[in-house]
Amino acid sequence: MTETNNTPETKETTIVPVSPETNALVEKEMAGQDEQIKAETKALVEAIKKRAQSEIDNAQTLTQDAYLNAVRSAREAIEQNKLLDPKRIEHSVELIQRDAQENWQKITDEITELGNRLQEAAQVAWDILMGKDSSGSK
């Protein structure tokens, strides 16, 4: 979305991609407001959404990389130690990988839950900004 403000006081162009959902929400909730105010609000909501998604993506990538590095390191360390039977090593690695996969799923679920909670918090902040009470009416 390109918003241009050509008022005598300021001349600026802001390019902010705004999702249809955000656009519809702001247009509905802020009907009758100045277009500049609506544009800035849309940009703010989109920035919050992008920041939350970025944090979730970074957490998932870092956690997965750490997991893979730990499994590789453990396997290499075990394989370098010739005192253990290779079949037992493989079985142990499979057990570690299964446990790690279960842990990975739990972490992914928690990250998803965090994303949902961030979205809910953004909605509550929006409701407060728009002067809604907890029942959803103004």
C-alpha positions, 0 to 999 in steps of 0.5 A: 500500500502506498500512502501519500500525504500531500498536506501543506505541513508535510510531504512524504510517501510511505510504502508499507505492505498492508495485509487485507485483514489489517486493512479491513480491521483498521477501516472498520474500527477507525471509520471516519478517522483521518486517512493519515491516522489510519495509514499509520495505524495500519503500518503499526499493526503490520510492524507488530505482526512482522516482528512477532513472526520474525521472532518465531522464525528465528527461534525455530531456526536457532533451536533446530540448528542447535539440535542438529549440531548436538546430535552430530557432535554426539554421534561423532564423539561416540563413533571416535570411541572404538570401545563401543559396538557400532550397532549399539552406537546406531541404536543409541543415536536412533534413541537420541534422535527420537527423543530429540524429535519429540522435544523438537515437536514440543518446542515447535508447539510452544513457539506456535503457542507463543505466536498465538499469545502474541497475536492475542496480546496485539488484539487486546492492545488494539481493543484498548486503543479502540476503547473497547471493553472486554465484551467487545462493545465500545 
